């Protein structure tokens, strides 16, 4: 493995009451073409009661990272995902 880099998604709006506790709003960061995800995570703009990340995992194709954020708080939030990508030869 070589050519590692970290990619961060744009801010994603997570409105109040989006989806349900187990699904939430998907926030995804994608690797550039020819690279695979070896790690990742998420960033919430604020810690607040009622904001839950139910999943943080590689995408099904292993070319990105996704987090599912549920917002049960009183106001909209933003979140970002990030992914560590490597070239595989």
Rosetta constraint file for C-alpha pairs under 8 A:
AtomPair CA 1 CA 86 HARMONIC 6.14 0.50
AtomPair CA 1 CA 87 HARMONIC 5.80 0.50
AtomPair CA 1 CA 88 HARMONIC 5.23 0.50
AtomPair CA 1 CA 89 HARMONIC 6.89 0.50
AtomPair CA 2 CA 86 HARMONIC 5.72 0.50
AtomPair CA 2 CA 87 HARMONIC 5.31 0.50
AtomPair CA 2 CA 88 HARMONIC 6.91 0.50
AtomPair CA 3 CA 85 HARMONIC 7.94 0.50
AtomPair CA 3 CA 86 HARMONIC 5.42 0.50
AtomPair CA 3 CA 87 HARMONIC 5.41 0.50
AtomPair CA 4 CA 84 HARMONIC 6.84 0.50
AtomPair CA 4 CA 85 HARMONIC 5.35 0.50
AtomPair CA 4 CA 86 HARMONIC 4.26 0.50
AtomPair CA 4 CA 87 HARMONIC 6.71 0.50
AtomPair CA 5 CA 84 HARMONIC 5.75 0.50
AtomPair CA 5 CA 85 HARMONIC 5.37 0.50
AtomPair CA 5 CA 86 HARMONIC 6.67 0.50
AtomPair CA 6 CA 82 HARMONIC 6.78 0.50
AtomPair CA 6 CA 83 HARMONIC 5.59 0.50
AtomPair CA 6 CA 84 HARMONIC 4.50 0.50
AtomPair CA 6 CA 85 HARMONIC 6.19 0.50
AtomPair CA 7 CA 29 HARMONIC 6.55 0.50
AtomPair CA 7 CA 30 HARMONIC 7.14 0.50
AtomPair CA 7 CA 31 HARMONIC 6.78 0.50
AtomPair CA 7 CA 82 HARMONIC 5.51 0.50
AtomPair CA 7 CA 83 HARMONIC 5.38 0.50
AtomPair CA 7 CA 84 HARMONIC 6.59 0.50
AtomPair CA 7 CA 85 HARMONIC 7.58 0.50
AtomPair CA 8 CA 29 HARMONIC 5.86 0.50
AtomPair CA 8 CA 80 HARMONIC 6.86 0.50
AtomPair CA 8 CA 81 HARMONIC 5.86 0.50
AtomPair CA 8 CA 82 HARMONIC 4.24 0.50
AtomPair CA 8 CA 83 HARMONIC 6.59 0.50
AtomPair CA 9 CA 27 HARMONIC 7.80 0.50
AtomPair CA 9 CA 28 HARMONIC 6.49 0.50
AtomPair CA 9 CA 29 HARMONIC 4.79 0.50
AtomPair CA 9 CA 30 HARMONIC 7.69 0.50
AtomPair CA 9 CA 80 HARMONIC 5.52 0.50
AtomPair CA 9 CA 81 HARMONIC 5.44 0.50
AtomPair CA 9 CA 82 HARMONIC 6.17 0.50
AtomPair CA 10 CA 80 HARMONIC 6.21 0.50
AtomPair CA 11 CA 78 HARMONIC 5.89 0.50
AtomPair CA 11 CA 79 HARMONIC 5.58 0.50
AtomPair CA 11 CA 80 HARMONIC 5.18 0.50
AtomPair CA 12 CA 27 HARMONIC 6.57 0.50
AtomPair CA 12 CA 78 HARMONIC 5.31 0.50
AtomPair CA 12 CA 79 HARMONIC 5.36 0.50
AtomPair CA 12 CA 80 HARMONIC 6.26 0.50
AtomPair CA 13 CA 76 HARMONIC 7.03 0.50
AtomPair CA 13 CA 77 HARMONIC 6.05 0.50
AtomPair CA 13 CA 78 HARMONIC 4.63 0.50
AtomPair CA 13 CA 79 HARMONIC 6.81 0.50
AtomPair CA 14 CA 18 HARMONIC 6.98 0.50
AtomPair CA 14 CA 25 HARMONIC 6.44 0.50
AtomPair CA 14 CA 69 HARMONIC 7.24 0.50
AtomPair CA 14 CA 70 HARMONIC 7.45 0.50
AtomPair CA 14 CA 71 HARMONIC 6.46 0.50
AtomPair CA 14 CA 76 HARMONIC 5.77 0.50
AtomPair CA 14 CA 77 HARMONIC 5.13 0.50
AtomPair CA 14 CA 78 HARMONIC 5.46 0.50
AtomPair CA 14 CA 79 HARMONIC 7.06 0.50
AtomPair CA 15 CA 71 HARMONIC 6.52 0.50
AtomPair CA 15 CA 75 HARMONIC 7.24 0.50
AtomPair CA 15 CA 76 HARMONIC 4.48 0.50
AtomPair CA 15 CA 77 HARMONIC 6.44 0.50
AtomPair CA 16 CA 71 HARMONIC 5.18 0.50
AtomPair CA 16 CA 72 HARMONIC 5.84 0.50
AtomPair CA 16 CA 73 HARMONIC 6.29 0.50
AtomPair CA 16 CA 74 HARMONIC 6.52 0.50
AtomPair CA 16 CA 75 HARMONIC 5.89 0.50
AtomPair CA 16 CA 76 HARMONIC 5.33 0.50
AtomPair CA 16 CA 77 HARMONIC 7.87 0.50
AtomPair CA 17 CA 70 HARMONIC 7.16 0.50
AtomPair CA 17 CA 71 HARMONIC 5.56 0.50
AtomPair CA 17 CA 72 HARMONIC 5.30 0.50
AtomPair CA 17 CA 73 HARMONIC 7.75 0.50
AtomPair CA 18 CA 24 HARMONIC 5.76 0.50
AtomPair CA 18 CA 25 HARMONIC 6.45 0.50
AtomPair CA 18 CA 70 HARMONIC 6.17 0.50
AtomPair CA 18 CA 71 HARMONIC 6.25 0.50
AtomPair CA 18 CA 72 HARMONIC 7.86 0.50
AtomPair CA 19 CA 23 HARMONIC 6.09 0.50
AtomPair CA 19 CA 24 HARMONIC 4.83 0.50
AtomPair CA 19 CA 25 HARMONIC 6.90 0.50
AtomPair CA 19 CA 70 HARMONIC 6.99 0.50
AtomPair CA 20 CA 24 HARMONIC 5.61 0.50
AtomPair CA 20 CA 70 HARMONIC 6.71 0.50
AtomPair CA 21 CA 52 HARMONIC 7.36 0.50
AtomPair CA 21 CA 54 HARMONIC 7.22 0.50
AtomPair CA 21 CA 70 HARMONIC 5.69 0.50
AtomPair CA 22 CA 54 HARMONIC 5.80 0.50
AtomPair CA 22 CA 70 HARMONIC 7.64 0.50
AtomPair CA 23 CA 54 HARMONIC 6.97 0.50
AtomPair CA 23 CA 68 HARMONIC 6.22 0.50
AtomPair CA 23 CA 69 HARMONIC 7.51 0.50
AtomPair CA 23 CA 70 HARMONIC 7.05 0.50
AtomPair CA 24 CA 53 HARMONIC 7.95 0.50
AtomPair CA 24 CA 54 HARMONIC 7.59 0.50
AtomPair CA 24 CA 68 HARMONIC 5.24 0.50
AtomPair CA 24 CA 69 HARMONIC 4.84 0.50
AtomPair CA 24 CA 70 HARMONIC 4.13 0.50
AtomPair CA 24 CA 71 HARMONIC 7.37 0.50
AtomPair CA 25 CA 68 HARMONIC 5.23 0.50
AtomPair CA 25 CA 69 HARMONIC 5.09 0.50
AtomPair CA 25 CA 70 HARMONIC 6.19 0.50
AtomPair CA 26 CA 66 HARMONIC 6.47 0.50
AtomPair CA 26 CA 67 HARMONIC 5.74 0.50
AtomPair CA 26 CA 68 HARMONIC 4.47 0.50
AtomPair CA 26 CA 69 HARMONIC 6.49 0.50
AtomPair CA 27 CA 66 HARMONIC 5.55 0.50
AtomPair CA 27 CA 67 HARMONIC 5.25 0.50
AtomPair CA 27 CA 68 HARMONIC 6.17 0.50
AtomPair CA 27 CA 69 HARMONIC 7.41 0.50
AtomPair CA 27 CA 79 HARMONIC 7.06 0.50
AtomPair CA 27 CA 80 HARMONIC 6.31 0.50
AtomPair CA 27 CA 81 HARMONIC 5.84 0.50
AtomPair CA 28 CA 64 HARMONIC 6.94 0.50
AtomPair CA 28 CA 65 HARMONIC 5.63 0.50
AtomPair CA 28 CA 66 HARMONIC 4.36 0.50
AtomPair CA 28 CA 67 HARMONIC 6.53 0.50
AtomPair CA 28 CA 80 HARMONIC 7.54 0.50
AtomPair CA 28 CA 81 HARMONIC 5.48 0.50
AtomPair CA 28 CA 82 HARMONIC 7.56 0.50
AtomPair CA 29 CA 64 HARMONIC 5.50 0.50
AtomPair CA 29 CA 65 HARMONIC 5.40 0.50
AtomPair CA 29 CA 66 HARMONIC 6.61 0.50
AtomPair CA 29 CA 80 HARMONIC 7.95 0.50
AtomPair CA 29 CA 81 HARMONIC 5.37 0.50
AtomPair CA 29 CA 82 HARMONIC 5.40 0.50
AtomPair CA 29 CA 83 HARMONIC 5.93 0.50
AtomPair CA 30 CA 63 HARMONIC 6.11 0.50
AtomPair CA 30 CA 64 HARMONIC 4.12 0.50
AtomPair CA 30 CA 65 HARMONIC 6.58 0.50
AtomPair CA 30 CA 83 HARMONIC 6.98 0.50
AtomPair CA 31 CA 35 HARMONIC 5.91 0.50
AtomPair CA 31 CA 36 HARMONIC 6.48 0.50
AtomPair CA 31 CA 37 HARMONIC 6.73 0.50
AtomPair CA 31 CA 63 HARMONIC 5.47 0.50
AtomPair CA 31 CA 64 HARMONIC 5.35 0.50
AtomPair CA 31 CA 83 HARMONIC 7.05 0.50
AtomPair CA 31 CA 84 HARMONIC 7.81 0.50
AtomPair CA 31 CA 85 HARMONIC 5.82 0.50
AtomPair CA 34 CA 87 HARMONIC 6.37 0.50
AtomPair CA 34 CA 88 HARMONIC 7.49 0.50
AtomPair CA 35 CA 63 HARMONIC 6.67 0.50
AtomPair CA 35 CA 85 HARMONIC 5.79 0.50
AtomPair CA 35 CA 86 HARMONIC 5.20 0.50
AtomPair CA 35 CA 87 HARMONIC 4.59 0.50
AtomPair CA 35 CA 88 HARMONIC 6.45 0.50
AtomPair CA 36 CA 62 HARMONIC 5.82 0.50
AtomPair CA 36 CA 63 HARMONIC 4.69 0.50
AtomPair CA 36 CA 64 HARMONIC 7.14 0.50
AtomPair CA 36 CA 85 HARMONIC 5.29 0.50
AtomPair CA 36 CA 86 HARMONIC 5.54 0.50
AtomPair CA 36 CA 87 HARMONIC 6.56 0.50
AtomPair CA 36 CA 88 HARMONIC 7.10 0.50
AtomPair CA 37 CA 58 HARMONIC 6.74 0.50
AtomPair CA 37 CA 62 HARMONIC 5.53 0.50
AtomPair CA 37 CA 63 HARMONIC 5.21 0.50
AtomPair CA 37 CA 64 HARMONIC 5.47 0.50
AtomPair CA 37 CA 65 HARMONIC 7.01 0.50
AtomPair CA 37 CA 83 HARMONIC 6.31 0.50
AtomPair CA 37 CA 84 HARMONIC 5.65 0.50
AtomPair CA 37 CA 85 HARMONIC 4.54 0.50
AtomPair CA 37 CA 86 HARMONIC 6.60 0.50
AtomPair CA 38 CA 83 HARMONIC 7.64 0.50
AtomPair CA 38 CA 84 HARMONIC 5.74 0.50
AtomPair CA 38 CA 85 HARMONIC 5.97 0.50
AtomPair CA 38 CA 86 HARMONIC 7.04 0.50
AtomPair CA 39 CA 58 HARMONIC 7.34 0.50
AtomPair CA 39 CA 65 HARMONIC 7.52 0.50
AtomPair CA 39 CA 83 HARMONIC 5.86 0.50
AtomPair CA 39 CA 84 HARMONIC 5.09 0.50
AtomPair CA 39 CA 85 HARMONIC 7.46 0.50
AtomPair CA 40 CA 56 HARMONIC 7.91 0.50
AtomPair CA 40 CA 57 HARMONIC 7.38 0.50
AtomPair CA 40 CA 58 HARMONIC 7.47 0.50
AtomPair CA 40 CA 65 HARMONIC 5.82 0.50
AtomPair CA 40 CA 81 HARMONIC 7.41 0.50
AtomPair CA 40 CA 82 HARMONIC 5.32 0.50
AtomPair CA 40 CA 83 HARMONIC 4.08 0.50
AtomPair CA 40 CA 84 HARMONIC 5.61 0.50
AtomPair CA 41 CA 56 HARMONIC 6.24 0.50
AtomPair CA 41 CA 57 HARMONIC 7.61 0.50
AtomPair CA 41 CA 65 HARMONIC 7.07 0.50
AtomPair CA 41 CA 66 HARMONIC 7.73 0.50
AtomPair CA 41 CA 67 HARMONIC 7.24 0.50
AtomPair CA 41 CA 81 HARMONIC 5.80 0.50
AtomPair CA 41 CA 82 HARMONIC 5.43 0.50
AtomPair CA 41 CA 83 HARMONIC 6.63 0.50
AtomPair CA 42 CA 56 HARMONIC 7.41 0.50
AtomPair CA 42 CA 67 HARMONIC 6.51 0.50
AtomPair CA 42 CA 79 HARMONIC 7.09 0.50
AtomPair CA 42 CA 80 HARMONIC 5.55 0.50
AtomPair CA 42 CA 81 HARMONIC 4.21 0.50
AtomPair CA 42 CA 82 HARMONIC 5.89 0.50
AtomPair CA 43 CA 79 HARMONIC 5.59 0.50
AtomPair CA 43 CA 80 HARMONIC 5.13 0.50
AtomPair CA 43 CA 81 HARMONIC 6.29 0.50
AtomPair CA 44 CA 77 HARMONIC 7.68 0.50
AtomPair CA 44 CA 78 HARMONIC 6.28 0.50
AtomPair CA 44 CA 79 HARMONIC 4.53 0.50
AtomPair CA 44 CA 80 HARMONIC 6.63 0.50
AtomPair CA 45 CA 77 HARMONIC 6.69 0.50
AtomPair CA 45 CA 78 HARMONIC 5.60 0.50
AtomPair CA 45 CA 79 HARMONIC 5.96 0.50
AtomPair CA 46 CA 77 HARMONIC 7.33 0.50
AtomPair CA 47 CA 51 HARMONIC 7.28 0.50
AtomPair CA 48 CA 73 HARMONIC 6.85 0.50
AtomPair CA 49 CA 72 HARMONIC 7.65 0.50
AtomPair CA 49 CA 73 HARMONIC 6.10 0.50
AtomPair CA 50 CA 70 HARMONIC 7.84 0.50
AtomPair CA 50 CA 71 HARMONIC 6.01 0.50
AtomPair CA 50 CA 72 HARMONIC 4.33 0.50
AtomPair CA 50 CA 73 HARMONIC 4.69 0.50
AtomPair CA 51 CA 69 HARMONIC 7.06 0.50
AtomPair CA 51 CA 70 HARMONIC 5.70 0.50
AtomPair CA 51 CA 71 HARMONIC 4.55 0.50
AtomPair CA 51 CA 72 HARMONIC 5.68 0.50
AtomPair CA 51 CA 73 HARMONIC 6.18 0.50
AtomPair CA 52 CA 69 HARMONIC 5.74 0.50
AtomPair CA 52 CA 70 HARMONIC 5.17 0.50
AtomPair CA 52 CA 71 HARMONIC 6.57 0.50
AtomPair CA 52 CA 72 HARMONIC 7.90 0.50
AtomPair CA 53 CA 67 HARMONIC 6.72 0.50
AtomPair CA 53 CA 68 HARMONIC 5.56 0.50
AtomPair CA 53 CA 69 HARMONIC 4.50 0.50
AtomPair CA 53 CA 70 HARMONIC 6.28 0.50
AtomPair CA 54 CA 67 HARMONIC 7.46 0.50
AtomPair CA 54 CA 68 HARMONIC 5.67 0.50
AtomPair CA 54 CA 69 HARMONIC 6.43 0.50
AtomPair CA 54 CA 70 HARMONIC 7.41 0.50
AtomPair CA 55 CA 66 HARMONIC 7.60 0.50
AtomPair CA 55 CA 67 HARMONIC 5.29 0.50
AtomPair CA 55 CA 68 HARMONIC 5.27 0.50
AtomPair CA 55 CA 69 HARMONIC 7.78 0.50
AtomPair CA 56 CA 65 HARMONIC 7.31 0.50
AtomPair CA 56 CA 66 HARMONIC 5.73 0.50
AtomPair CA 56 CA 67 HARMONIC 4.26 0.50
AtomPair CA 56 CA 68 HARMONIC 6.75 0.50
AtomPair CA 57 CA 65 HARMONIC 5.72 0.50
AtomPair CA 57 CA 66 HARMONIC 5.58 0.50
AtomPair CA 57 CA 67 HARMONIC 6.55 0.50
AtomPair CA 58 CA 62 HARMONIC 5.47 0.50
AtomPair CA 58 CA 63 HARMONIC 7.35 0.50
AtomPair CA 58 CA 64 HARMONIC 5.78 0.50
AtomPair CA 58 CA 65 HARMONIC 4.34 0.50
AtomPair CA 58 CA 66 HARMONIC 6.07 0.50
AtomPair CA 59 CA 63 HARMONIC 6.30 0.50
AtomPair CA 59 CA 64 HARMONIC 5.26 0.50
AtomPair CA 59 CA 65 HARMONIC 5.32 0.50
AtomPair CA 59 CA 66 HARMONIC 6.00 0.50
AtomPair CA 63 CA 85 HARMONIC 7.87 0.50
AtomPair CA 64 CA 83 HARMONIC 6.11 0.50
AtomPair CA 64 CA 85 HARMONIC 7.90 0.50
AtomPair CA 65 CA 81 HARMONIC 6.82 0.50
AtomPair CA 65 CA 82 HARMONIC 6.62 0.50
AtomPair CA 65 CA 83 HARMONIC 5.42 0.50
AtomPair CA 66 CA 81 HARMONIC 6.53 0.50
AtomPair CA 67 CA 81 HARMONIC 6.60 0.50
AtomPair CA 69 CA 79 HARMONIC 7.82 0.50
AtomPair CA 71 CA 76 HARMONIC 7.42 0.50
AtomPair CA 71 CA 77 HARMONIC 7.39 0.50
